[in-house]
Structure formats: C-alpha cells, structure tokens
Amino acid sequence: MLQALRTFGRILARHWPALVAWYLAGEAVHQLLVQLAGFVGGLTTLGGLLLLPLAVAARLVSYVAMYLTVQSSLPHSGVDQGAREGAAGRRRFVEATLTAILPFFAFAAAWGMLDTDLIEFFRIASSIALWDAGYDLDQVGDRGGLVSVGVLSVSVLVIALAVRLVLARFGDRLPSWTLAVAAYTEVLWTFMLFTLVGQWWADTKEWLAGRAGVVWFEGIGDWIAANILPLAALWQGVGWLFGILVAAVLVPASWLTVAGVTYGTSFDETPPVLQRFEKTPNGTVSRLLKIVARRFEELWAAVSLIWRGGPVIFGSLALAYALWAAAERFGSRALLGIVGGQDTSFWSSFLPLLLVAVGVVAEPLRVAIVATAFDAVIGRPAAEMGIQKSGLDDEPGDLAVAGDVEQERPVGVVGQQEHGEDDVRA
C-alpha cells in the first residue's frame, strides 16, 4: 500500500503539467472536430460522417499520451530514459494508439460518449441543413447529419474495413504515409461498427416496446409496484445495487483495461489456445487469423488485470475510483453553484468550459489512480503478467511499413520484453 501511495504521489509530482496539457489538447481538438464534422454534415452527411470518428480519436490520443507520459514513474512497468525519445517514442505512441482503438471505442459506446458526439453532430448539421434549405424538409436531401442503419453507413463500414485489411496484408510493401491511412480506417470502421450496433439496439428496443407481450409484462410490473410494496421495494433495491456495482466496479475495470492495452500487457506465457497460431502456414487467411489472435491476446491480457491483481488491489482501485467520482461530482456541483442561475444561452456557451475546468483537476487524478493500480498488478508475482513480447510476435506486424518499423517489432503488437517502450512528454 505504501508503495502504491508513493507511486501515486510520484506521478502527480512529476507529470501533472504534462497531464493537464494533454487533457486540454484532447478536449480542444475533440470539440473543434465535432464542430467541423457538424458543419460539413450540414452540407453532406457522408462528409461529416467521415470526420466525426476523428473527434472520438482525439480523446483516445490524449488518454494514450497521458498514460504513456506517466509510464516512466511506474516502478514495475516503467521505461528507460534513453528509450523515450526519437523514432522509438513515436513508434511506441503509434503502437499504443492503434491497439487501444477497439477497447476505447467500446468503452465510449457503452458509457454514452459516442451518443453524446452523435447528438451534437446531428444538432449542428441539421440546423445548418434546414437553414440552407429554407426550412423545407423536402430540400434537405442527403445532409443534416442523420446517422441510421442503412446503405450509406453500412457501405462506409464495409469499405473502411476492406481498406484496413488490404493495408494489413500489404503494409510492409507500402510507403510510410499509408500508416496514417491504416490508422484512420481502423478508427472509421470501429466507430461505424459501434454506432450501427447502437442504432440497431435502439431500434430493436423501440420495436420490442410496442409488442403485446412486452406491454403485458409491463402491466404486471405496474400492478406489482402498486399492490405488493415489499416486492417493489426489493426490485428498486436491486436496481440501485446494480447501479452501484456499475459505478464502483465496471467503470474502474474498464479504465484499467484501457490502461492495460495502452501499456501492452501480456501474459508471462502465451495461452495454449493462442500458441496454435504460431505454427500456422503463411498465407493471407493465416495472416489475418494471426492478426485477430494477436488482438485477442492483447485485449484478453488487459482484461485479465482485473482478477489477476487480486481482490485487495482491485478493491483498492474500486474504492479510490469511487472517492474520485464523488469528489469530481461534488466539484462540478460546487462550481455550478458558484456560477449560479443563468439563462440558456450562457449555459450553452460556458457549460463545456466549466466542465473542462473541473476535468483539469480530475483527469490527471484519474490517470494517476488507474496507472498506479496497473503497476501494482504488474508488480505482483502471483499475477504472472508483465509488459513483454508476445509469443505471436514472430509475424510481421499488420501495420508495419517499409522503413518505419523493424519486422521483428511490428506495429500494433504491444508488450516488448526490453524496456524499449516510450512515454510521451508534453
């Protein structure tokens, strides 16, 4: 416990200014890209849809940068000073960002961050489109920012995924600038996947809500709530307990997973199921299978942090995160109380700035809490985990390009045996 407290204090003492800078940069770029995507979406929904994923990616990049920034202060998973500069640093940053795309977007979708951006995008785009069309809905056409499950959105997903797979197959023969294209297509297809799944689930729930059987069950529930008070109280208690578990367990667990993917968590020994892919013959299909297996190993190792850390470490993380969440909520309410009652135009203009002001204090603390918990798990011998080279790393990386990454250290593969990772400094 004392070691964890020292690590936490060291992170804040050494890296607070850099963490604040990365957070502010991520929020600024995020807001600018949402506004830009909304403006373009008012002219063409497709154009805005191609820009909006970059807004989410801006936050991802800022969080990856924050976690890599503090890595040098982690006693069990830190990096050497000489490895944090130059080409190695840029390569490590790209590796961590590409690997964190899938879990971060899943996290953003689960906790409503994608929905918030989509709603803001639609608000801006629809207002521009309606004004430009003279408020005639028949003249709006293919603009307005309405994203739904249809030909346009599915086509964007399929094309982005196809381009991503082509670059994965021939990346080692292509020029270095194609790495940016690969990163963008990875962001685009992942964003579209979670967006379409969310839209489909919302439409499914709306359809189910109108079915006779669902209405009948809702009627039974209303009758029980009105006539059997103990059972109704029990049901409300279960709902309250579930909300507490989500806030106290699932949220910190999700952030610990994001940190684990960013740092490149790996098992001390590759799981037997994944070892089977090491000896598969070369070829397009086997290469793609190895890419999928490698991604699965990276994500599974990060998720394993939750239980391999043991109940004491994860319980301490959950408690610290609950205290952080309470303090963040109290700080937000206190700041809004100081500002006092204002008109709608004031809040629409300044509420985001006020929330960012709270985030300047809160986000570095959250990064320090999660990074400290990660290092505590890695430092626990019984966890049998670390930051090291995977048994599947013998294949060239799926995003490796000529002149940028050595074949034996592919981009997109996290976890190196040597302390060759880089952290990012502002």
N, C-alpha and C positions, 0 to 999 in steps of 0.2 A: 504493500500500500504506500509506504514512504517513497519507494522507487517511482511509482506512478505519479505521486504528487510532485516529485522533483522533475519528472519528465514534463508534466503539465505546465509547471512554472517556467521551465526552460523554454518551452515552445512559445509561450506568451512573451517572455522577456526578449528572446532573440528575434522573433518573427512577426510581432504584432503589426508594425507599419507595413510590411510586405503583404500580410493577410488582408489588411484594410484596403490596400491599393488594388489587389487582385479582385476583391469583392466589389469595390466601386467600379472597376473597369468592366467586370462581367455584367453588372446591373445596367451600366450606361449603354454598353453595346447591345444588350438584350432589348432595352426599351427603344433604342434607335432602330433596330431591325424589325421590331414589331410594328412600329410606326411606318417604316418604309414598306414592309410587306402589306400593311393595310392600305397604304396609298396606291401601291401597284395593283393590289387586289380590287380596288375600286375601278380600275381600268381593264384588268383582265384577271379573273380568278386564278387561272393557271400560273401567271407570273407571280402573284402573291403567294401562292402555294409553294412555289419553288424557293421563295425567300424565307418563309416562316420557320422552317426547320433550323435555319442558321441562328435564329433568335434563341431557341432552346439550346443549341450547341454552344452559344456564347456563355451561358451559365455553366454548362458542363466544363468548358475550357477553364473557367475561373476556379471551379472547385478542384479540378485536377491540378491546376497550378498551386492552389493553396496547400493541398495535401503533399505535393512534391516539395514545396517550399520548406515545410517543417520536417521533412524526412531526415535531414542532417542532424536533427536534435533527438532522434529516436535511438536509444542505446542498442536495441536489438535488431533494428532494420534500417539503420542509417547508412549514409554513403560517404565515401572518401571525398575530401575537398577537391582533389585533382580531377575527379570524375564528374564534377558538377558544372563544367564549363565547356564551351565549344560545341563541336558536332555531336559529341556523346550526349550532351544535355538536350540538344534539340531532338535527337533520335529518341531518347528516353521519354521526352514530353509527348512526342507523336505516338509512341507505343502505348503509353498510359491512356491517352485520349481515345485512341481507336478502340482499345479494349474496354473502356468504360462506357462506350456509347450505348450498348444494349441494356445493361442493368440500370444506367441512369435514366434512360428514356422510359423503361418500365416503371421505375420509381416515380418519375414525373407524371406518368399517366395514372398510376394508382392513387396518388395524392392530389390530383386535380390541377397540377401545374400546366399540363398540356391544354386542359379545358379552359383555363384562365386565358392563356395566349390565344386560343381559337376564338373565344368570345370577344376579346379585344380586337383581334384581327377582323372579325365579322362586323363589329360595330363601326370601325373606321372605314372598311371597304364598302359596306352597304350605304353609309351616309354619303360617301363620295359618289358612288354609282347612282344613287337616287337623285342627288343634286344635279349630276351631269345629264341625267335622263329627264330632267324636268319633273321628277316625282311621278313619272309614268312607268309602272311596273312592266308594261309590255316592251318598253325600250331598254330595259336593263340588260337583257341578253346574258352573255357569258361573262358576267362581272358581278361584284357585290360580295365576294368572299364566302359564299355559302359552300361548305365542305360536307359532302354526304357520300354514302356508298353508291358509286355509280361508275360509268365508263371512264370519266376523266381521272378520278382519284385512283381507281384500280390500275389504269394504264400507267400513271406516274409510278406507282409501286412496282409494277412488273418491269418497266423499262429500267428504273433505278437499280433493282436487284440484278437484272441481266447484265447491265454495265459493270456492276460491282463484281459479279462472278467472272466476267471476261478479264477484268483487271487482276483478279486474284489468280487467274490461270496464266496470264502472260505478263504479270507485273515485273518479273525480273528481266524482261527484254525491252521494257518501255522506258522512256526518259523520266527523269526525276519529277517533272512537273505533274505527271499523272498520279502521283501520290496524293496531291490535293484533290484531284477528281475522285479518286477512290474514297478519300475521307468524306467528301461531300455526298457521294452516292450512298455511302454507309449511313450517314445521318438522314438522308432523304428517305430511303426505303424503311428504315427503322421508325422514323416519325410517321410515315404514312401507314405502316402496319398497326401501330398502337392507336392512331387516330381512327382508322377504319374499324378496328375491333371495338373501340369505344362507341363509335356511331352505331355499329351493328347491335351492341349490347343495349344501348339506349332505345333503339327501335324495337328490339325484342321485348324489353320490359314494358314499353308502351303498348305493344300488341298483346302481351300477356295480361296487362291490367284490364283490358276490355273483354277478356274471356269470361264466360259464365261461371266456370269452376272457380276462378280466382275471386270473382265478385262474391260468390257463395261463401268461400273461406274467409274473406274479409268481413262479411256479415256475421259469421260465427265469432270472429275475433272481437268485433264491436259488442256483441251480446255478452261475451265473457267479461270484457272490460267493464261493462255496466252492471253486471249481476253477480260476478264472482270476484270480489275485490282482492282476496289473498292471491289468487292465481294471476290477476292483472298486475298486482304489485311484484310478484315473483318475476313475471315477464319483463317488467320495466327494470327490475334489478339486474336481470341477465343482460339486457341491452346496455345498461350503464356499465356493468363489468366488462362487457365486450369492448366498449369504447375506451375504458381504462387500459385494457390489455393492448389495444391497437396503439394508443399513445405511448404506453410505457415499455412495450416490447417490440412490436413490429417496426415502428419508426426508427428507433436506435439500431435495430438489427439491419434495417435497410441501409442506413448510413454506414454501418460497419462493413456491409457487403460492398458498397461503392468504394470505400477506402481500400478494402482488400483487393479489389480488381485493379484499382489505380496503382497500388504498390507492387502488384504482381505476386500475390500469394500463391504458393504451390505446396503440394504435399511433399514430405521427405522422400516418399516413394510413389511413383506413378501408380494409380489404381490398376488392378489386373485387367479390368474391362477395357481401359484405355490403352494398355500395353499391346493389345492385339492389333492396333492400328500401326504400330511401329514397323512391322514386317510386311505390310501390305504392298503389293507391287506398285510401281509408278504408273501414272495414267491420270486422265482428267477426273474420272469418278473417284479414284482412290485419293487423289489430291484434295478434292472437295470434302471427302469423308474425314481426312486428317484435319482439315481446317475446322470442320464442325466439332470434331473430337477435342481439338485443342481449345476451342472456345468453351466447350462444355467443361473441360478440366479447369480452366481459369475461373469460370463462374462457380463451379462446384467447390473449388478450394476456398473461394471468398465466402460462400455461404457457410462452409464448414467452420469458419471462425466462430460462429455463434455458439455451437455446442462444444467445440474442441477447446474453447477458452475456459470452460468450466462454469459452474453456477456462481462462483464468487466474482469472477471477472465480469461476466455478463450482467449479473445482478448489480454490481457497482456501476457499470455503464448505464443500465436502465435507471438507477437511482439518480446518477449525475445528470442524465438527459432529462429526467422528469423535473429536477430542480432547475435546469437550464430553461426548459419550456415554460415553467411557471414564472421565472424571472423575466423571460422575454415577453410573455403575455402581460405581466404587471408593468414592465417598462413601456410597452406600447400604449396601454390604457392610461398610464400616468402622463405620457407625452401628449396624448389626445386630450386629456383633461386639462392640461396646462393651456393648450391652444384654445379650448372652449368651443362654444357653439358658433358655427359659421354657415354661410349659405352653401348651396350645392356647387356653385362654380368654384368656390375656394377649395372644397374638398376634392373636386375632380382634378384640380391643378396641383395641389400641395400634398394630398394624402400619400401618393407614392414617394415623395421626397421625405416625408416624416417616417414612413416605414423603413426607408433606406437608412435614415439616421439611426434607427434602432438596430438595424442589421449591421451597421459599422461596429457596434459593440458586441452584438450577439453572435454573428457568424464566425469571427475568429475564435470565440469561446467554444462554439460547437465543433469546429475543426480540431481544436486542441483536445477536446474530450474524446472524440472518435479516434484521433490518431494515437492518443495515449492508450486507449483500450486495445487498439490494434497491436501496438508494440508489446503490451502486456501479454497478449495471446501468443505472439511470436516468441517471446522470451520464456514461455512455459514449456519445459522439455516434454511434458506429457502430451502436449498438443501435436507434436510431430509435424510441425509445419514451419515454413520459412519463406524467404524470397530467394528462389534458386531456379536453376534451369530445369525445364520440364523434360521428361523422357520422350516427348513428342517433338522436340525442337530440332531434330536432325533434318527435317524437310525445310526447304527454302520457304521463307515467310510469304503469306498470301498477299502482303502489300509491299514486299521487297522490290526495290527498283535498282537498276544498274547505277553504280557509283554512289549509292546512298547508304545502303545497309549491307554488311557482310552476310554471306549466305548462312554462316553458322549462327548468326544472331539476328533472326528475322524480325521485321517489324510486325507488330500485332501479337508477338509472343511475349508474355510477361514472365518475370521470375528468372533472374540470372544468378548463377552460382557466385560469381565475383561481385564485389561491391562496386559495380560499374554503373549503377543507376545514377541518375542525375536529379537534383532538385531544382526548382525554378525560383529564381530570386527576382523581385521587382526592382 
